[in-house]
Amino acid sequence: MSNDIKTQVVVLGAGPGGYSAAFRAADLGLDVTLVEAGQTLGGVCLNVGCIPSKALLHVAKVIDDAKDMASHGVTFGAPEIDLDKIRDWKDSVVAKLTGGLDGMAKMRKVNVVNGYGKFTGSNTLAVEGKDGVTNINFDNAIIAAGSEPVNLPFIPKDDRVIDSTGALEMKDIPGEMLVLGGGIIGLEMGTVYSSLGSNVSVVEFLDQLVPAADKDIVQAYTKYNKNRFNIMLSTKVVAVEAKDDGLYVTFEGKKAPAEPVRYDKILVAVGRKPNGNLCDADKAGVKVDERGFINVDKQLRTNVNNIFAIGDVIGQPMLAHKAVHEGHVAAEVISGKKHFFEPQGIPSVAYTDPEMAWVGITEKEAKEQGLNVEAAKFPWAASGRAIASARTEGFTKLIFDKDTHRILGGAIVGINAGEMLGEIGLAIEMGADAEDIALTVHAHPTLNESIGLAAEIYEGSITDLP
Ligand code: FAD
């Protein structure tokens, strides 16, 4: 029996970018083959990323909210943690979504090939699966091979040193945990473990957590979390020694403890590296840079005319929704449409407590680019909904072009910031100005009202804030 396939479009990798590209291409009438090395569709995001982390953050939030109720007159008993059940809950969420993708692929007659794909030429790919090799002859290819966690070579290989995938396995709740890297993934997983009972320390080499976000946003977050985490900024880990009774970590820098500190677990969350070098893209003539990123144009085309690349493998921000939109554009271009990927803003959200979210230009970027901008902030201490929810630590910030009053960016720190951000993203994409936003009637009392009110502050119609 021949294992050879001829297809109009082959998509390499079935993460958010890959499955979105495959489904859009199939919807546009193309014959599509989707190659995936993992057991299930969905890639990092559904299996070991966005979705399982949010299922666990949901558990963390319920625990935290129950604790907070004590100050409003309702006291619950101490939570009883059943790790097996928490894991089952998380796994059931993942299974529901990955199973859904199987159905969507079948419905569209997308041919899924399981195995590891490597290019053998600019129109050929060999997939090594458990039943042997499948040779695929394609007209067009979309590389959606994603990324994997960065390891630090000086940290010993030890079961007690985990990456985000290990953290999501929830094998135990360590007493003392070190999160190495103060980015979004480290803080989200640190939140989960601290809500479940771990003492969590966070060490960050730079002088700010979540370096991509504006300082004021991160400052509000850090202040709220001063009792949740022991945060060591401008500090680096220089050595880790694995002993029977724990991992002994030596620090250097501003907040460095003088002696090595013992931890039960270390979560290494220092970033992700692209998988561009692992699929023999060079055999198809595709240029991959030394870090593993593949360069593309605004139509997501690589230097080889019939080969496209999308998602984490083409660069920052490494986010699922960016991959999805890029996947759509690549499929549409292959089908003959003159489409381009040129969003006015790509939202970033840290699903921490409180959440930090931003879209469009940040104040920091505006400064670097020498743009003439002005920011308006609405403090949640003046929001009825935030006060009623006992969560006034946040604020909403809008960034406007000083000359045209057009909105260029926005950022929110506070509960539900990620959900709220959509309105700002839409305003940016639609080219709204401060007056458009200020004149939009927002429901009262909502947190979203703070977006309208920030615009009113900018327009000068509110001046009496606390
Ligand atoms: P991936 O999801 O990485 O998928 C690539 C797929 O390709 C994988 O399934 C891999 O097995 C397969 N593959 C690779 N090479 C080959 C090959 N040669 N042959 C066959 N198959 C191959 N992003 C968000 O937007 N929001 C979040 O809340 C969020 N949370 C996250 C939490 C964690 C813990 C992590 C780790 C990431 C999170 N991300 C989040 C990032 C998000 O997961 C990625 O940006 C997204 O998955 C990238 O999608 P992708 O399609 O580029 O690749």
Boltz pocket constraint, residues with backbone or C-beta under 6 A from the ligand:
constraints:
  - pocket:
      binder: B
      contacts: [[A, 12], [A, 13], [A, 14], [A, 15], [A, 16], [A, 17], [A, 18], [A, 35], [A, 36], [A, 37], [A, 38], [A, 40], [A, 42], [A, 43], [A, 44], [A, 45], [A, 46], [A, 48], [A, 49], [A, 50], [A, 51], [A, 53], [A, 115], [A, 116], [A, 117], [A, 118], [A, 144], [A, 145], [A, 146], [A, 147], [A, 164], [A, 165], [A, 185], [A, 275], [A, 278], [A, 279], [A, 310], [A, 311], [A, 312], [A, 313], [A, 317], [A, 318], [A, 319], [A, 320], [A, 321], [A, 322], [A, 323], [A, 349], [A, 351]]
      max_distance: 6.0
